[in-house]
């Protein structure tokens, strides 16, 4: 086994369960939080996936036109994807055809103010912070169901329930594809709409799944992202990953169909 560097050891220590915040939690609830965290990490380990802490700076590059880092090869292709999307958006806005597909693309395009990137690469310590900050809302959201369990709200069964609940919302630190530098969360800034005045931007929110799937950007990504090696993480229409081999397999499958 390769000897770990001081930087790697520091990264590991930064996401240890004892680093979780105990603010606002009883001693029992804090111990429960640590148990849930350990269960979530253990599931990632059992999956066989490599646990990634921090990518070396030499493996990262900024996505063109942004200050956002990503794995170097993914950043290059994402820059090309964004350039193509903006060109096609301009084309659809200028289209004059009245056939149904053209009219629908033009209507969706008119809602777009800006195609944007929310985030891409993030270190394991940043993922840890997300997990830590979000725990309280997940804890409260599952409280009623956990209290109804025979063992109580902080039982082993309750910990597994909360681990499963969290697991479909945020990855355990070290096991997110954001740590691997291949994942991107898009954002879509919208033109004002009198019928939906509060909806100004689509981001990484499960409450916005339906608006995302009705957006120009998502339909464009479904059609063309594969050309640049990106595939969708289907539960989250804003989240795409640079997996060129999978993208090519999916393209071949569509051609056969």
C-alpha positions in Angstrom: 0.0 0.0 0.0 1.3 3.4 -1.0 2.3 5.6 1.9 -0.1 8.5 2.4 1.2 12.0 2.1 0.6 14.6 4.9 -1.9 16.4 2.6 -3.9 13.1 2.2 -3.8 12.5 5.9 -5.0 16.0 6.6 -7.9 15.6 4.0 -8.9 12.3 5.7 -8.9 13.9 9.2 -11.0 16.9 7.9 -13.9 14.6 7.2 -13.8 12.4 10.2 -17.1 11.9 12.1 -15.9 13.8 15.1 -15.5 16.9 12.9 -19.3 17.0 12.5 -21.0 20.0 14.1 -23.0 19.4 17.3 -24.7 22.8 17.3 -28.3 22.6 18.4 -28.2 18.8 19.1 -28.5 17.0 22.3 -25.7 14.5 23.2 -27.9 11.7 22.1 -28.8 13.3 18.8 -25.1 14.2 18.1 -24.1 10.6 18.6 -27.0 9.6 16.3 -25.7 12.0 13.7 -22.2 10.4 13.8 -23.8 7.0 13.5 -25.7 8.0 10.4 -22.6 9.5 8.9 -20.6 6.3 9.5 -23.3 4.2 8.0 -23.4 6.4 4.9 -19.7 6.2 4.4 -19.7 2.5 5.0 -22.2 2.0 2.3 -19.9 3.9 -0.1 -17.0 1.7 0.9 -19.0 -1.5 0.4 -20.0 -0.3 -3.1 -16.4 -0.9 -4.2 -16.0 2.7 -5.4 -12.7 4.4 -4.7 -13.0 7.0 -2.1 -11.6 10.3 -3.4 -10.5 13.0 -1.1 -8.9 15.9 -3.1 -7.7 15.9 -6.7 -4.2 17.3 -7.3 -4.2 20.7 -8.8 -2.4 19.4 -11.8 -5.5 17.3 -12.7 -7.8 20.3 -12.6 -8.6 23.1 -15.0 -11.1 26.0 -15.1 -14.1 25.6 -17.3 -13.8 28.1 -20.1 -15.3 31.4 -19.2 -15.7 30.6 -15.5 -13.7 30.4 -12.3 -15.1 26.9 -11.7 -12.6 23.9 -11.7 -13.2 20.5 -13.0 -11.0 17.5 -14.0 -8.9 18.7 -17.0 -10.5 16.6 -19.7 -14.0 17.1 -18.5 -13.5 20.9 -18.3 -12.3 21.0 -21.9 -15.4 19.2 -23.2 -17.7 21.1 -21.0 -16.4 24.4 -22.3 -17.2 23.1 -25.8 -20.7 22.0 -24.7 -21.5 25.4 -23.3 -20.4 27.1 -26.5 -22.5 24.8 -28.6 -25.5 25.3 -26.3 -25.3 29.1 -26.5 -25.0 29.0 -30.3 -28.0 26.8 -30.6 -30.0 28.9 -28.2 -29.3 32.0 -30.4 -30.4 30.0 -33.4 -33.7 28.9 -31.8 -34.4 32.5 -30.7 -33.9 33.7 -34.3 -35.9 30.8 -35.9 -39.0 32.0 -37.8 -40.5 28.6 -38.7 -44.1 28.0 -37.5 -44.0 24.2 -37.4 -44.7 22.8 -34.0 -41.2 21.7 -33.0 -39.6 25.0 -34.1 -42.3 27.0 -32.3 -41.9 25.0 -29.1 -38.1 25.4 -29.1 -38.5 29.1 -29.7 -41.0 29.4 -26.9 -38.7 27.6 -24.4 -35.7 29.6 -25.6 -37.5 32.9 -24.9 -37.6 32.0 -21.2 -33.8 31.7 -21.0 -31.8 34.7 -19.7 -28.5 32.8 -19.2 -27.1 29.3 -19.4 -24.9 28.8 -16.4 -22.9 26.4 -14.3 -23.6 26.1 -10.6 -20.7 24.0 -9.6 -18.5 21.1 -10.7 -15.4 19.8 -8.8 -15.6 20.1 -5.1 -13.3 18.6 -2.5 -14.3 16.0 0.0 -14.1 18.6 2.7 -16.6 20.8 0.9 -18.8 17.8 0.4 -18.5 17.1 4.1 -19.6 20.6 4.9 -22.7 20.1 2.7 -23.6 16.9 4.4 -23.0 18.5 7.8 -25.1 21.6 7.1 -28.0 19.6 5.5 -28.2 17.0 8.3 -30.5 19.1 10.4 -33.2 19.4 7.8 -33.1 15.7 7.0 -33.2 14.9 10.7 -36.3 17.0 11.1 -38.0 15.8 7.9 -37.8 12.1 9.1 -38.5 12.8 12.8 -42.1 11.6 12.8 -41.3 8.3 11.0 -38.3 7.7 13.2 -40.3 8.3 16.4 -42.8 5.7 15.3 -40.2 3.0 15.1 -40.2 0.3 17.9 -36.7 1.3 18.9 -37.3 5.0 18.9 -36.0 7.9 16.9 -32.3 7.3 17.6 -32.3 3.5 17.2 -30.2 1.5 14.8 -33.2 1.1 12.6 -33.8 4.9 12.7 -30.1 5.4 11.7 -30.5 3.2 8.7 -33.7 5.0 7.7 -32.0 8.4 7.8 -29.0 7.1 6.0 -31.3 5.9 3.2 -33.1 9.2 3.1 -29.9 11.2 3.0 -28.4 8.9 0.4 -30.7 9.9 -2.4 -30.1 13.6 -1.7 -26.4 14.0 -1.0 -23.4 11.7 -1.5 -21.2 10.7 1.4 -18.0 12.7 1.4 -15.4 11.1 -0.9 -18.0 9.2 -3.0 -19.6 12.0 -5.0 -18.6 12.3 -8.6 -18.1 16.0 -7.9 -15.0 14.8 -5.9 -13.8 12.9 -9.0 -14.1 16.1 -11.0 -16.4 14.7 -13.6 -19.8 16.0 -12.4 -21.4 19.4 -13.2 -24.5 21.0 -11.8 -26.0 23.4 -14.4 -28.1 26.5 -13.6 -30.6 28.2 -15.8 -31.3 31.9 -15.2 -34.8 32.9 -16.5 -36.4 35.9 -18.1 -39.2 37.5 -16.0 -42.5 35.7 -16.3 -45.6 37.5 -15.0 -47.3 34.1 -14.4 -44.3 32.8 -12.3 -42.7 36.0 -10.8 -40.9 34.1 -8.1 -39.2 31.7 -10.5 -36.0 33.5 -11.6 -33.5 30.6 -11.7 -33.4 26.9 -11.9 -30.7 25.3 -9.8 -29.9 22.1 -7.9 -33.3 21.7 -6.2 -35.6 18.6 -6.2 -38.5 21.1 -6.0 -37.5 22.3 -9.5 -37.4 18.9 -11.3 -40.5 19.6 -13.4 -39.5 23.1 -14.5 -36.1 21.8 -15.4 -37.7 19.1 -17.6 -39.8 21.8 -19.3 -36.8 24.0 -20.0 -34.9 24.7 -23.3 -31.6 23.7 -21.7 -32.6 20.3 -20.5 -34.2 19.4 -23.8 -31.0 20.5 -25.5 -28.8 18.5 -23.1 -30.9 15.4 -23.7 -30.3 15.8 -27.5 -26.7 16.9 -27.7 -24.8 16.5 -24.4 -23.7 13.0 -25.4 -21.7 14.5 -28.3 -19.4 16.1 -25.7 -19.2 12.9 -23.5 -21.8 13.9 -20.9 -24.6 11.8 -19.6 -27.5 12.7 -17.2 -27.8 11.6 -13.6 -31.5 11.0 -14.1 -32.9 11.8 -10.6 -31.4 15.3 -11.0 -32.0 16.9 -14.4 -29.4 19.6 -13.6 -26.6 17.1 -12.8 -24.6 15.7 -15.7 -21.4 13.6 -15.7 -18.5 13.3 -18.1 -18.5 9.6 -19.0 -17.6 9.5 -22.7 -17.7 5.8 -23.0 -21.2 5.5 -21.6 -22.3 8.4 -23.8 -21.0 6.6 -26.9 -22.7 3.3 -25.8 -26.0 5.2 -25.4 -25.6 6.9 -28.8 -25.0 3.5 -30.5 -28.1 2.1 -28.7 -30.2 5.0 -30.0 -28.9 4.5 -33.6 -29.8 0.8 -33.4 -33.3 1.5 -32.1 
